[in-house]
């Protein structure tokens, strides 16, 4: 069942749309982190000692540039989940044999007066999941940011 949902034709346009909207933010953060790391004194010292470009990138720049990217990607993951649920709720995302909180919320919307719990459970689960990823990203930022130590 899961394999049929993954290989169905409806999930790939949604993934493509989210990637199309999400990559500029991640790449902008990565570029800024690389430029900042490249200007640090220890990189300049390694360059003065004759380190090759690949050594500079692998040993000095990449480890210091990856932390902000991980933080932004973790926070953005919650946004991507909410975006997928919104697209599915509007009917342009995943279709009903697939599993999505947006489909569940859309199916429960007409029955909000008679059975509000049918709408509250998927909405609450979606809100808690998005909030959890945002808080996880904040915790990862606190753990990886050397300025906060």
HUWO-V722267 format. One record per backbone hydrogen bond with DSSP energy under -0.5 kcal/mol. CO is the residue of the C=O (numbers start at 1). NH is the residue of the N-H. E is the energy in kcal/mol with one decimal. If there is no record, write none. Layout:
co:CO nh:NH e:E
co:CO nh:NH e:E
This chain:
co:1 nh:5 e:-1.7
co:2 nh:6 e:-2.4
co:3 nh:7 e:-2.5
co:8 nh:11 e:-0.6
co:8 nh:12 e:-0.6
co:9 nh:13 e:-0.7
co:10 nh:14 e:-0.7
co:11 nh:15 e:-2.4
co:12 nh:16 e:-2.7
co:13 nh:17 e:-2.3
co:14 nh:18 e:-2.4
co:15 nh:19 e:-2.6
co:16 nh:20 e:-2.4
co:17 nh:21 e:-1.9
co:18 nh:22 e:-2.1
co:19 nh:23 e:-2.3
co:22 nh:26 e:-1.5
co:23 nh:27 e:-2.7
co:24 nh:28 e:-2.2
co:25 nh:29 e:-2.0
co:26 nh:30 e:-2.5
co:27 nh:31 e:-2.6
co:28 nh:32 e:-2.2
co:29 nh:33 e:-2.4
co:30 nh:34 e:-2.4
co:31 nh:35 e:-2.4
co:32 nh:36 e:-2.2
co:33 nh:37 e:-2.6
co:34 nh:38 e:-2.4
co:35 nh:39 e:-1.0
co:36 nh:39 e:-0.5
co:37 nh:40 e:-1.2
co:40 nh:44 e:-1.7
co:41 nh:45 e:-2.6
co:42 nh:46 e:-2.1
co:43 nh:47 e:-2.4
co:44 nh:48 e:-2.2
co:45 nh:49 e:-1.7
co:46 nh:51 e:-2.4
co:47 nh:50 e:-1.2
co:52 nh:56 e:-2.4
co:53 nh:57 e:-2.4
co:54 nh:58 e:-2.8
co:55 nh:59 e:-2.7
co:55 nh:60 e:-0.6
co:56 nh:60 e:-1.6
co:56 nh:61 e:-2.5
co:57 nh:62 e:-2.9
co:60 nh:64 e:-0.6
co:61 nh:65 e:-1.6
co:62 nh:66 e:-1.7
co:65 nh:69 e:-0.8
co:66 nh:70 e:-2.3
co:67 nh:71 e:-2.2
co:68 nh:72 e:-2.4
co:69 nh:73 e:-2.5
co:70 nh:74 e:-2.2
co:71 nh:75 e:-2.2
co:72 nh:76 e:-2.7
co:73 nh:77 e:-1.5
co:74 nh:78 e:-0.8
co:75 nh:78 e:-0.6
co:75 nh:79 e:-1.0
co:76 nh:80 e:-2.5
co:77 nh:81 e:-2.0
co:78 nh:82 e:-2.1
co:79 nh:83 e:-2.4
co:80 nh:84 e:-2.4
co:81 nh:85 e:-2.2
co:82 nh:86 e:-2.2
co:83 nh:87 e:-2.6
co:84 nh:88 e:-2.4
co:85 nh:89 e:-2.4
co:86 nh:90 e:-2.2
co:87 nh:91 e:-0.7
co:87 nh:92 e:-1.9
co:87 nh:93 e:-1.4
co:95 nh:98 e:-2.4
co:98 nh:100 e:-0.5
co:100 nh:104 e:-1.9
co:101 nh:105 e:-2.6
co:102 nh:106 e:-2.3
co:103 nh:107 e:-2.4
co:104 nh:108 e:-1.7
co:105 nh:109 e:-1.2
co:106 nh:110 e:-0.5
co:108 nh:111 e:-1.1
co:109 nh:112 e:-1.3
co:111 nh:115 e:-3.1
co:115 nh:118 e:-1.2
co:115 nh:119 e:-0.5
co:116 nh:119 e:-0.9
co:116 nh:120 e:-2.3
co:117 nh:121 e:-2.1
co:119 nh:123 e:-1.6
co:120 nh:124 e:-2.9
co:121 nh:125 e:-2.4
co:122 nh:126 e:-2.3
co:123 nh:127 e:-2.5
co:124 nh:128 e:-2.7
co:125 nh:129 e:-2.3
co:126 nh:130 e:-2.5
co:127 nh:131 e:-2.4
co:128 nh:132 e:-2.4
co:129 nh:133 e:-2.1
co:130 nh:134 e:-2.0
co:131 nh:135 e:-2.5
co:132 nh:136 e:-2.4
co:133 nh:137 e:-2.3
co:134 nh:138 e:-1.9
co:135 nh:139 e:-2.3
co:136 nh:140 e:-2.6
co:137 nh:141 e:-2.2
co:138 nh:142 e:-2.2
co:139 nh:143 e:-2.0
co:140 nh:144 e:-2.4
co:141 nh:145 e:-2.0
co:144 nh:146 e:-0.7
co:145 nh:148 e:-1.0
co:146 nh:149 e:-0.9
